[in-house]
Amino acid sequence: MEEIEMEINIVFVEHKQKYIDVFDNSGGLLAMQKNAENFTPILKDLTDSLISKSNKFLKKNEKFSKTEIENIIKIKIKEFNKFLISPF
């Protein structure tokens, strides 16, 4: 299980950095709108990447619970959603 948690964390950090790279920290409504527009595709890509990683992992390791891995992914997605306001 540690293996998939490490892989999920790597994907998570990569996507957090992608969002930091495009985050407009100037404040104001336009910056908030721009950040929301930039956030959505990164969140979608994160979700797709996490699901893909977990599916590959589950194919190789059938002994692990799909539900457990899904719960880890859900936690990471909730954690990432908090970055919409600020990834710092």
N, C-alpha and C positions, 0 to 999 in steps of 0.2 A: 504494500500500500504506500510505503514511503516513496517508491519510484514514481508513481502517478502523481502524488502530491508535489514532488519536486518539479515534475514536468509542467504541472498546472501552474505552479508558482512562477516558473520561467516564462510561460506564455503570458501570465498576468503582468509581470514586471515589464515585458516587452511592450505590451499594449498601454500600460500606464505611461511609459516613456513616449510612445507615439502621441498620446494625448497631451502630455507636457510640452512636446515639441510644437504643437499647434495651438496651445492654450493662450488666449488673449487675456492678460492679467491687468489690462488698463481700467477695468471697471466700466460701469455704465450699461445701458440697455443694449446697445449695439454689440458690445463685447459679449454680453450674456447670450445674445441671439447667435452670434458667430460660434461661441463655444458649444452651444446646443447643437448647431448644425454639424460641427466637427466631431462632437461626442458620439452621435448616433451611429455613424458608420464604423467607428472604432469599437463601440460596444457590440455591434453586430458581428464584426470580425472576431472579436474576443470570444463571443459566445460560440460561433462556428468553430473556431480553433480549439476551444476547450472540449466541445462535443466530439470533434474529430480525434483529438488526442485520447479521450476516454474510450471511444469506440475501438481504436487500434489497440489500446491497452487491454480492453476486455476480450478482444479476439485472441490475444496472446496469453492471457491469464484468466481463464474461465472460472477459476476458484474464487475470484473476488466478487463482491456484491455490486451489482449495477446501481442499486439504490444508494449505497454508501458513496459511490463515486459521483452520482448525480447530486447528492447533498453537498459534497465538497464544491462542485461547480456552482450550485445555487448560492452558496456562501460567497464565493469569489465574485460572482456577478453582482450580488448585493453590495459587496465591498467596493466594487468598481463604480457602481452607480453613485456613490457618495462623491466621486471625483468630479462630477458634473459642475459642482460649485467651485471646487478648487482641488487640483491634484497634488497640492503641496502640503 
